[in-house]
Amino acid sequence: MPILPSLRPTVLAALAAATSAGLLSLASRTVAGHPAPRPAPAPQTVRFLPLSAAERQFIYRNLGSQEIESERTRFQDGGSYIVYRFAFKPNTRASLAMRITAQFKVELSSDGERYDVAGLYTRDSGEPLRLDLSPYTRKGGFVYLRVGDGKPDDGWGGKIHQITLTGAFRNAPIGRIAEIKPIFLPKRDNLYARLAPPSRRLYHFAAEGCSAEESILFRTLQGLVNRDRNELLIADRNGMSREMLRQGRIDGVETIPDAAALFARYPRCDAVVYDPALHGSENLAVIIGSMEGWVVAHPDLVERYGLRVRMDLRRRWKRTLEGYRELYARYKARFNRRTLVLCAPTKRPGLYDYAMAHRTFTFWIVGGTDADKPGADRWAEEEWFERTLSRDFPVNIPILGYPQVEPSDGIGENRGVALFSRCGKYLVPADHMGNMSLLSAFPSARDTFAMPPVRKVSLDRGKVYASLVLSDGDNQCLWNGPGSFMLEYMRRMREKGPRDFAVSYTMGPNIVDLNPVAFAMLKTHLEPQDSVGGAVSGVGYMYMSSYGDNFGKDRGRVVRDYIAQTSAYLGHAGERWNWIMDYGGPGSARLKDYAGLRNCVALMGGYGRETTDPARTAEPVGDAVAFHSVSRMVEKDDVYRDVREVMDKGVRPLFLHVFIGNWGLNADQYRDLADRLGRDGVEVVTPETLADLYQQSRKP
């Protein structure tokens, strides 16, 4: 039997001895025609430190555990945790001793799904922890040890110093998620499923003053209505109906005065009632409603709106995850496989119309202030959703929504994007969006708009050139109609009068399919000296550091497919540069994953400062140039000082990416910063021009 090759010698000896004992027992002689009694497997002891080669053989899952190399310790703080899996001979005695300090939570499981709390310490130190693992070896011999934070609200999670195991080991290499084979969809004309084009005459229900519970009811009704005849608009707060009329996409809009008139026009009275006592059961009801054609209702709304209860979910499940498991098994073959929807229970019902209309798998993963809500099981949810999204859904499909809402409900932005990235999925932040069932059904706006021509500048080798990239991510709501944040920013910038400097905006290229009406507004808002590039990472928000990790040797193909999608959608949107995140900074090996990107001349990296070294602000990546940000996420004056810090080192020519958080600097402040840099001799240009100037500098 082969032994795991990378274990250190003491561990190898222990495992080899355990294996030999097993083989000898098989060769025992018979006595008087009966098998000789089999000796109990000899127990062995294995001891390892965090970050060692021995430890790596036992790590089953690592979600956010911090490795402290100087101490050889492992630290689990807040929502992070690590899971070890140990393989013993079934139904044998086993034990564990762990040196662990700070506020830890330690759990045991025999299947990696249902865990029992075995140790909880919420003061600042603890005694060595000793656990009997024998009860957990009875179901196949596998024991899962999960270590997290016993008090995640104050920043003192459990720190592992050493683990000692005693038992009859067997050789069973860990079957990680990384062994999953990715599913690829055939080439798609559109990333998103589409309904029939909207009717020429729309009906608008303003839903003024409605509660969150009523919003859920109205949005699910909208999804069912628009699936049949795409004509219902709800809560048009950004003036999209006026823009649709201006663009000639519709002929008129009729107002629906109140909820009674809404249900009189669309008498959809069959309902699935969710359980307010089970956190997240709204999403379970949306899954059922989308499949069965029923609206989703809070129990208190049934009588008020004359609904007929077809299914009542109250007291049906103790844990929300039980509901997801059951419903996923029931409807697995019927889900839309091109898109996923992530909705915060009750707080973000805006995407329910899209989810209902397209029978989209709709989910939420707890992990913050909602981790202790009734029915929540943060770690089990992460485990199940990650495996399900990796195994059952195609790679390189979008997840509409956002993994965190106020105060800090949900798995969180960083952990959520990292999880989706490992599954080969990317996020399209659309949690503030509504009416997507209607807006995404207009003909795509791809290849309909040409960005302003790139301004050609002759390189002056004694100058500093900079691009001021204005962004805070691929938030689709920033561009959603006449009153949206970024279009208002453009309007205010224009109102300030003529200027010499360029403004560089970011926009997720998905908008050409998701909201072609809003994309068409660029024609009247974008000034000729400015530019728009792709937002966070490309076709969607992802972390290249972990993208496709769950597919092992197939990761390269998953990444190449993502890059191909990004290339295509940058081209569809006319975008020639892309702002990316989590690629590692100057000289990072991860940049090579972007080398095959087409339709792109510049990569604007990072979220905040990445370098202060003027010799490392730019580097070639394939046919593009990667520019590394020199500014932190700070106020205008501090951004100016960050730029001066690099400029004052005297390197010329100098090419700078200055990142500007769009929520931090308004149009006046942006202009003040650009004017101040201009007085210092900095020429503020678009990323396309910056890339061209850099390429000129490399020529003799």
C-alpha positions in Angstrom: 0.0 0.0 0.0 1.6 3.3 -1.0 2.3 5.8 1.8 1.7 9.5 1.5 5.0 10.8 0.1 5.3 14.2 1.6 5.0 13.4 5.3 8.1 13.9 7.4 9.9 10.7 8.6 8.4 10.4 12.0 4.9 10.6 10.6 5.9 8.1 7.8 7.1 5.7 10.3 3.9 5.9 12.3 1.6 5.4 9.3 3.8 2.7 7.9 3.7 0.8 11.2 -0.1 1.1 11.2 -0.3 -0.2 7.7 2.0 -3.1 8.4 0.0 -4.1 11.4 -3.1 -4.3 9.1 -1.3 -6.5 6.5 0.1 -8.9 9.1 -3.4 -9.4 10.6 -4.6 -10.5 7.1 -1.8 -13.1 7.0 -2.6 -14.8 10.4 -2.8 -18.6 10.4 -5.9 -20.6 11.3 -6.0 -22.8 14.4 -8.2 -25.9 14.5 -10.0 -24.8 11.4 -11.0 -21.4 12.8 -9.4 -18.0 12.1 -7.0 -16.9 14.7 -8.3 -13.9 16.7 -7.2 -10.7 15.0 -5.1 -8.5 17.2 -6.4 -5.0 17.8 -4.6 -2.5 15.5 -1.6 -1.1 17.3 -2.1 2.6 18.1 0.5 5.0 16.8 1.2 8.6 17.7 1.5 11.4 15.1 2.5 15.0 16.1 2.6 18.0 13.8 2.9 21.7 13.8 0.9 24.2 11.7 2.5 25.0 8.3 4.5 21.8 8.2 4.4 19.2 5.4 2.8 16.8 7.8 -0.1 19.2 8.5 -0.8 19.6 4.7 -1.7 15.9 4.5 -4.6 16.5 6.9 -6.0 19.8 5.8 -9.5 19.2 4.3 -10.7 22.8 4.0 -9.0 26.1 4.7 -11.3 29.1 4.6 -9.5 32.2 5.8 -7.1 30.6 8.3 -4.1 32.9 8.8 -0.7 31.3 8.7 1.9 33.0 11.1 5.2 31.7 9.7 7.4 33.3 12.4 5.5 31.3 15.1 4.6 28.2 13.1 1.0 28.8 14.3 -2.4 29.0 12.6 -4.9 31.6 13.6 -8.7 31.5 13.0 -10.4 34.8 13.6 -14.0 36.0 13.0 -15.6 33.9 10.3 -12.5 32.0 9.3 -11.9 28.4 10.1 -9.9 25.3 9.1 -11.0 21.7 8.9 -8.7 18.7 9.3 -9.6 15.2 8.3 -8.0 12.1 9.9 -8.4 8.6 8.7 -8.4 5.8 11.3 -9.3 2.2 11.0 -13.1 2.0 11.5 -14.4 1.5 15.0 -11.1 1.8 16.8 -9.9 4.0 19.6 -8.4 7.4 18.8 -7.7 10.6 20.6 -6.3 14.1 20.1 -4.4 16.6 22.1 -4.2 20.2 20.9 -2.2 23.1 22.1 -4.6 26.0 21.3 -4.9 29.5 22.8 -7.2 32.5 22.7 -11.0 32.2 22.0 -11.5 29.0 20.1 -14.4 26.9 19.0 -13.5 23.2 18.2 -16.0 20.8 16.6 -15.9 17.2 15.6 -17.8 15.3 12.9 -17.8 11.8 11.3 -19.1 13.0 7.9 -17.8 16.6 7.5 -21.3 18.0 7.5 -22.9 17.7 10.9 -20.6 18.8 13.7 -20.7 18.6 17.5 -19.1 21.3 19.7 -16.2 19.6 21.5 -14.4 22.6 22.9 -15.4 26.3 23.4 -13.3 28.8 25.2 -14.0 32.5 25.1 -11.5 34.0 27.5 -8.0 35.0 26.4 -6.2 31.6 27.0 -7.1 28.0 27.5 -5.6 24.7 28.8 -4.4 22.1 26.4 -7.4 20.5 24.8 -7.8 16.7 24.9 -10.5 15.0 22.9 -11.7 11.4 22.6 -12.2 10.7 18.9 -13.4 7.1 19.3 -17.1 7.8 18.9 -16.4 9.4 15.5 -14.4 6.5 14.0 -17.5 4.2 14.0 -18.8 5.5 10.6 -15.9 4.6 8.3 -13.1 5.8 10.5 -13.0 9.4 9.2 -12.9 12.1 11.8 -13.2 15.8 10.9 -11.8 18.4 13.2 -13.1 22.0 12.6 -11.4 24.9 14.4 -12.8 28.4 14.4 -13.4 31.5 16.6 -15.3 31.0 19.8 -16.2 34.7 20.0 -16.0 36.2 16.5 -17.0 39.7 17.5 -13.8 40.9 19.1 -10.8 39.7 17.1 -9.2 37.1 19.3 -9.9 33.8 17.5 -8.3 30.5 18.3 -4.6 30.0 17.6 -3.3 26.4 16.9 0.2 25.7 18.1 0.5 21.9 17.9 -1.7 18.8 17.3 -1.0 15.3 18.6 -3.0 12.3 17.4 -3.1 8.7 18.7 -4.8 5.9 17.0 -4.7 3.2 14.3 -4.1 5.1 11.1 -4.8 4.1 7.6 -3.7 5.5 4.3 -6.6 7.4 2.8 -5.6 10.5 0.7 -8.0 13.3 1.2 -10.6 13.6 -1.5 -10.7 17.4 -1.8 -13.1 19.5 -3.7 -10.2 20.2 -6.1 -10.9 16.8 -7.7 -14.2 18.0 -9.3 -14.5 18.0 -13.0 -15.6 21.4 -14.3 -18.8 21.7 -16.5 -18.4 24.0 -19.5 -21.4 25.5 -21.3 -21.3 25.6 -25.1 -20.6 29.1 -26.6 -23.5 31.4 -25.7 -24.8 34.4 -27.6 -25.7 36.0 -24.3 -24.5 35.2 -20.8 -28.1 35.6 -19.5 -31.3 33.8 -20.2 -33.7 36.2 -21.9 -37.5 36.7 -21.8 -39.5 37.9 -24.7 -38.8 41.6 -25.5 -40.8 44.0 -23.4 -44.2 45.1 -24.6 -44.4 48.5 -26.3 -46.8 49.6 -23.5 -45.7 49.1 -19.9 -47.6 49.2 -16.7 -45.9 50.8 -13.7 -46.7 50.2 -10.1 -44.7 52.6 -7.9 -45.0 50.5 -4.7 -44.5 53.7 -2.6 -44.2 53.1 1.1 -44.5 49.3 0.9 -42.8 47.1 3.5 -39.9 44.7 2.8 -42.4 41.9 3.0 -44.7 43.5 0.5 -41.7 44.1 -1.8 -41.1 40.3 -1.8 -44.7 39.7 -2.8 -44.7 42.4 -5.5 -41.4 41.3 -7.0 -42.3 37.7 -7.2 -45.6 38.6 -8.8 -43.6 40.8 -11.3 -41.4 37.8 -12.2 -44.4 35.6 -13.0 -46.2 38.3 -15.0 -43.1 39.2 -17.1 -42.4 35.5 -17.8 -45.7 35.4 -19.7 -45.9 39.0 -21.0 -43.1 41.3 -20.3 -44.8 44.5 -19.3 -44.7 45.1 -15.6 -42.4 47.8 -14.1 -42.2 48.2 -10.3 -40.7 51.1 -8.4 -39.0 53.0 -11.2 -36.9 55.2 -8.9 -34.2 56.0 -11.5 -36.4 57.2 -14.2 -35.8 54.3 -16.6 -39.3 54.5 -18.1 -38.6 58.1 -19.2 -35.3 56.9 -20.8 -37.1 54.0 -22.5 -39.5 56.5 -24.0 -36.7 58.9 -25.0 -34.9 56.1 -26.8 -38.1 55.0 -28.5 -38.0 51.5 -27.0 -41.6 51.8 -25.7 -44.7 53.8 -26.7 -46.2 54.6 -23.3 -46.5 53.8 -19.6 -49.7 53.3 -17.7 -49.8 53.8 -13.9 -51.2 51.2 -11.6 -52.5 53.3 -8.7 -52.4 50.8 -5.8 -51.9 47.1 -4.8 -55.6 46.4 -5.2 -55.4 47.5 -8.8 -52.2 45.5 -9.3 -53.8 42.3 -8.2 -57.0 43.1 -10.1 -54.9 43.4 -13.3 -52.7 40.4 -12.5 -54.8 38.0 -10.4 -52.0 35.7 -9.3 -53.4 34.5 -6.0 -51.7 31.1 -5.5 -49.0 31.5 -2.9 -46.2 29.8 -1.1 -45.9 31.2 2.4 -42.4 31.4 3.9 -41.4 31.0 7.5 -40.4 34.3 9.2 -38.9 32.2 12.1 -36.4 30.5 9.8 -33.8 32.9 8.5 -33.6 32.7 4.7 -36.8 30.8 4.1 -37.7 33.7 1.7 -35.2 32.2 -0.8 -36.6 28.7 -0.3 -40.0 30.1 -1.1 -38.7 31.9 -4.2 -37.3 28.6 -5.5 -40.6 26.9 -5.0 -42.6 29.8 -6.4 -40.5 30.1 -9.5 -41.0 26.4 -10.3 -44.7 26.1 -9.4 -45.8 29.5 -10.6 -46.8 30.8 -7.2 -46.2 34.2 -5.6 -44.2 34.4 -2.3 -45.9 35.8 0.8 -45.3 36.5 4.4 -48.1 34.9 6.5 -49.5 38.3 7.5 -50.1 39.2 3.9 -52.3 36.2 2.9 -55.6 37.6 4.1 -54.8 41.2 3.2 -54.3 40.4 -0.4 -56.7 37.6 -0.7 -54.1 34.9 -1.5 -54.7 31.2 -1.7 -52.0 29.2 0.2 -50.7 26.4 -1.9 -47.8 25.6 0.4 -46.9 26.7 3.9 -43.2 26.4 4.9 -43.7 27.3 8.5 -42.1 24.7 10.8 -41.1 22.6 7.8 -37.3 22.7 8.4 -35.2 23.3 11.5 -32.2 24.5 9.5 -32.4 26.6 6.3 -29.8 24.3 4.7 -32.1 21.4 5.1 -34.5 23.3 2.9 -31.9 24.0 0.3 -30.9 20.4 0.2 -34.4 19.2 -0.3 -35.4 21.7 -2.9 -32.2 21.4 -4.8 -32.8 17.6 -5.1 -36.4 18.1 -6.1 -35.8 20.8 -8.8 -32.2 20.0 -9.8 -33.1 19.2 -13.4 -35.2 22.4 -13.9 -32.9 25.2 -12.7 -31.6 27.7 -15.1 -27.9 26.8 -15.5 -26.7 30.1 -17.0 -27.0 32.3 -13.9 -27.3 32.2 -10.1 -29.0 34.8 -7.8 -27.7 35.7 -4.4 -30.3 37.5 -2.3 -30.0 38.7 1.3 -33.2 37.5 3.0 -35.9 40.2 3.2 -33.2 43.0 2.9 -32.5 42.7 -0.9 -35.7 41.4 -2.7 -34.9 43.5 -5.8 -33.7 40.5 -7.9 -36.6 38.3 -7.1 -38.4 39.2 -10.3 -35.4 38.0 -12.3 -35.1 34.8 -10.2 -38.8 34.0 -10.5 -38.9 34.7 -14.3 -35.9 32.6 -15.1 -36.3 29.7 -12.5 -32.9 30.7 -11.1 -31.3 29.0 -8.1 -31.5 31.7 -5.4 -29.5 31.4 -2.3 -27.7 33.2 0.6 -24.8 32.2 2.8 -24.7 33.5 6.4 -21.5 34.4 8.1 -21.7 37.8 9.8 -24.3 39.3 12.1 -26.8 36.7 10.7 -24.7 33.7 11.6 -26.7 33.1 14.8 -30.1 33.7 13.3 -32.7 30.8 13.7 -31.9 28.1 11.2 -28.5 29.4 10.2 -25.5 27.1 10.0 -22.6 29.2 8.6 -20.0 26.5 8.2 -22.3 23.8 6.9 -23.7 26.3 4.5 -20.3 27.2 3.1 -19.4 23.6 2.7 -22.6 22.6 0.9 -22.8 25.6 -1.3 -19.2 25.5 -2.4 -19.4 21.8 -3.3 -22.8 22.2 -5.0 -21.8 25.3 -7.0 -18.5 23.6 -8.1 -20.0 20.2 -8.9 -23.4 20.9 -10.4 -23.3 24.3 -12.1 -21.1 25.2 -15.1 -18.0 27.3 -14.6 -17.8 30.9 -15.7 -21.4 31.8 -15.1 -22.4 35.0 -13.3 -23.8 35.3 -9.8 -26.1 38.3 -9.6 -26.2 39.9 -6.1 -23.8 40.7 -3.3 -22.6 38.5 -0.4 -22.9 41.2 2.3 -25.5 43.7 3.5 -25.8 46.0 6.4 -25.0 45.8 9.2 -22.7 43.0 8.1 -25.0 40.1 7.3 -23.8 37.4 5.0 -20.5 35.6 4.3 -18.9 38.9 3.5 -17.4 40.4 0.3 -13.9 38.9 0.6 -14.9 35.5 1.8 -17.8 35.4 -0.6 -15.9 36.4 -3.7 -13.1 34.0 -2.7 -15.6 31.1 -2.4 -17.3 31.9 -5.7 -13.9 32.2 -7.3 -12.8 28.7 -6.2 -16.0 27.5 -7.8 -15.2 29.2 -11.0 -18.0 31.7 -10.7 -17.9 35.5 -10.8 -20.0 38.1 -9.1 -22.0 40.8 -10.8 -23.0 43.2 -8.0 -26.7 43.8 -8.7 -28.2 43.6 -5.3 -29.6 47.1 -5.5 -31.2 46.4 -8.9 -34.8 45.9 -9.7 -36.8 45.2 -12.8 -34.1 43.0 -14.3 -36.6 40.6 -15.8 -37.7 43.5 -18.0 -34.5 45.5 -18.5 -32.4 42.5 -19.5 -34.9 41.5 -22.2 -34.3 44.4 -24.5 -32.0 43.7 -27.4 -28.4 43.6 -26.3 -26.4 46.8 -26.7 -23.2 44.9 -27.5 -21.1 46.4 -30.3 -23.4 49.5 -30.5 -21.1 52.2 -29.0 -17.6 53.2 -29.9 -15.5 54.9 -27.2 -13.9 58.2 -28.1 -10.7 57.8 -30.2 -7.5 57.3 -28.3 -5.7 60.6 -28.0 -2.1 60.3 -29.4 0.6 62.0 -27.4 4.2 62.2 -28.3 6.3 61.0 -25.4 8.3 63.6 -23.5 10.9 61.6 -21.6 11.2 64.3 -18.9 7.5 64.2 -17.9 5.1 62.4 -15.6 1.9 60.9 -17.0 -1.0 59.7 -14.9 -4.4 58.1 -15.3 -6.9 58.9 -12.5 -9.2 55.8 -12.4 -12.5 56.5 -10.8 -14.2 53.3 -9.4 -15.5 51.4 -6.5 -16.4 48.2 -8.3 -18.8 46.7 -10.9 -22.0 47.9 -9.2 -24.7 47.8 -11.9 -26.9 50.2 -9.9 -24.2 52.9 -10.4 -25.3 53.2 -14.0 -29.0 52.4 -13.7 -30.7 55.3 -15.4 -30.8 59.1 -15.5 -30.5 59.5 -11.7 -27.7 56.9 -11.1 -24.5 57.7 -9.4 -22.0 57.5 -12.3 -24.2 59.2 -14.9 -24.8 62.0 -12.4 -21.0 62.2 -11.8 -20.5 62.6 -15.6 -23.2 65.3 -15.7 -21.6 67.2 -12.9 -18.2 67.0 -14.5 -19.5 68.4 -17.7 -21.3 71.2 -15.9 -18.0 72.5 -14.5 -16.9 73.5 -18.0 -13.9 72.8 -20.3 -10.9 70.9 -19.0 -7.7 69.5 -20.3 -7.4 66.4 -18.2 -9.1 63.0 -18.8 -11.5 61.2 -16.5 -11.3 57.4 -16.5 -14.5 55.6 -15.4 -15.1 51.9 -14.9 -18.2 50.0 -15.9 -18.8 46.2 -15.8 -19.2 45.1 -19.4 -22.1 42.8 -18.5 -24.2 45.9 -18.7 -24.6 45.5 -22.5 -26.8 42.5 -21.8 -28.2 43.2 -18.4 -29.2 46.8 -19.0 -28.9 47.9 -22.6 -31.1 51.0 -22.0 -28.6 52.4 -19.4 -25.6 51.5 -21.5 -27.0 53.5 -24.4 -26.9 56.6 -22.3 -23.1 56.8 -22.6 -23.6 58.4 -26.0 -25.0 61.5 -24.4 -22.9 61.6 -21.2 -19.3 60.6 -22.1 -17.0 63.5 -23.1 -14.5 63.1 -25.9 -11.4 63.3 -23.8 -12.6 60.7 -21.3 -12.7 56.9 -21.3 -14.6 54.0 -19.8 -12.9 50.7 -19.0 -14.0 47.3 -17.6 -14.5 47.1 -13.8 -13.2 44.6 -11.2 -11.4 41.8 -12.8 -13.2 41.6 -16.2 -16.5 40.1 -17.1 -17.2 39.8 -13.4 -15.8 40.3 -10.0 -13.4 37.5 -9.1 -10.0 36.8 -7.4 -7.4 35.4 -9.8 -5.5 34.1 -6.8 -8.1 31.4 -6.2 -10.2 31.3 -9.4 -11.0 27.7 -10.4 -8.9 26.2 -7.6 -11.6 23.5 -7.0 -10.9 22.0 -10.4 -7.2 21.0 -9.9 -5.4 20.3 -13.1 -8.4 21.8 -15.1 -7.9 25.2 -13.5 -6.0 26.5 -16.4 -8.8 25.8 -18.8 -11.3 27.4 -16.5 -9.2 30.6 -16.3 -8.6 30.7 -20.0 -12.4 30.5 -20.6 -12.9 33.4 -18.2 -10.3 35.4 -20.0 -11.9 34.6 -23.3 -15.3 35.8 -21.9 -13.7 39.0 -20.6 -12.0 39.6 -24.0 -15.3 39.2 -25.8 -17.3 41.4 -23.4 -14.7 44.2 -23.3 -15.0 44.2 -27.1 -18.8 44.2 -26.9 -18.7 47.3 -24.6 -16.0 49.0 -26.6 -13.8 49.0 -23.5 -10.0 48.9 -24.2 -8.7 48.7 -20.6 -9.7 46.8 -17.5 -9.4 47.5 -13.7 -8.5 44.2 -11.9 -8.1 43.1 -8.3 -6.2 40.5 -6.3 -3.5 39.8 -8.9 -0.6 40.2 -6.5 1.0 43.6 -7.5 4.2 44.3 -9.3 5.9 41.2 -10.7 3.2 38.8 -9.6 3.0 35.4 -11.3 -0.8 35.8 -11.4 -0.5 38.5 -14.0 0.4 35.8 -16.6 -3.2 34.6 -16.4 -4.2 37.9 -18.1 -1.5 37.6 -20.8 -4.1 36.2 -23.3 -6.5 39.0 -22.9 -7.7 40.6 -26.1 -9.3 43.9 -26.8 -7.3 45.4 -23.9 -4.3 47.6 -23.9 -4.0 48.4 -20.2 -4.6 46.6 -16.9 -5.2 49.0 -14.0 -4.4 47.0 -10.9 -5.5 46.9 -7.4 -7.7 48.6 -4.9 -5.4 51.1 -3.2 -1.6 51.5 -3.2 0.5 48.7 -4.6 3.9 50.3 -5.0 5.9 53.4 -4.1 8.8 52.4 -6.3 8.8 54.5 -9.5 10.6 51.7 -11.3 7.8 49.3 -10.7 4.7 51.3 -11.6 4.3 49.5 -14.9 5.2 46.3 -16.6 4.2 44.5 -19.9 1.6 41.7 -19.7 1.2 40.0 -23.1 0.2 42.8 -25.5 -1.1 45.0 -22.6 0.6 47.1 -19.9 -0.2 46.6 -16.2 -0.1 49.8 -14.2 0.1 49.4 -10.4 -1.7 51.9 -8.2 0.4 54.4 -6.3 -2.5 55.8 -4.2 -4.2 54.6 -1.0 -8.0 54.9 -0.4 -7.7 58.2 1.3 -8.8 61.9 1.1 -7.9 64.1 -1.9 -4.9 65.8 -0.2 -3.5 62.4 0.9 -3.9 61.0 -2.6 -1.9 64.1 -3.8 0.8 63.3 -1.3 0.9 59.7 -2.4 1.5 60.8 -6.0 4.2 63.3 -4.9 6.0 60.6 -2.9 6.6 58.6 -6.1 7.2 61.6 -8.3 9.8 63.2 -6.0 12.1 60.2 -6.4 13.1 61.7 -9.8 12.5 58.8 -12.2 11.5 60.1 -15.7 9.5 59.3 -17.8 7.1 58.2 -15.1 3.7 56.4 -15.7 1.3 56.4 -12.8 -2.0 54.8 -12.0 -3.8 56.9 -9.4 -6.9 55.1 -8.0 -9.8 57.3 -7.0 -12.7 55.8 -4.9 -15.8 57.2 -6.5 -17.6 57.5 -3.2 -14.7 59.4 -1.7 -14.1 62.2 -4.2 -16.9 64.1 -5.7 -16.6 65.8 -9.1 -15.3 69.0 -7.6 -12.6 67.2 -5.6 -11.6 65.1 -8.6 -11.1 68.3 -10.7 -9.2 70.0 -7.9 -6.8 67.0 -7.7 -6.3 66.8 -11.4 -5.7 70.6 -11.7 -3.2 70.5 -8.8 -1.3 67.6 -10.5 -1.4 69.5 -13.8 0.2 72.5 -12.1 3.0 70.2 -11.0 3.6 69.2 -14.7 1.7 65.9 -14.6 -0.3 65.2 -17.8 -3.5 63.4 -16.8 -4.5 61.0 -19.6 -6.7 57.9 -20.2 -5.3 54.4 -19.6 -5.2 53.8 -23.4 -3.0 56.9 -23.9 -0.9 55.9 -20.8 -0.3 52.5 -22.3 0.7 54.0 -25.7 3.2 56.3 -23.9 4.7 53.5 -22.0 5.1 51.5 -25.2 6.8 54.5 -26.8 9.2 54.6 -23.8 10.4 51.1 -24.5 11.5 51.9 -28.0 15.1 53.0 -28.6 
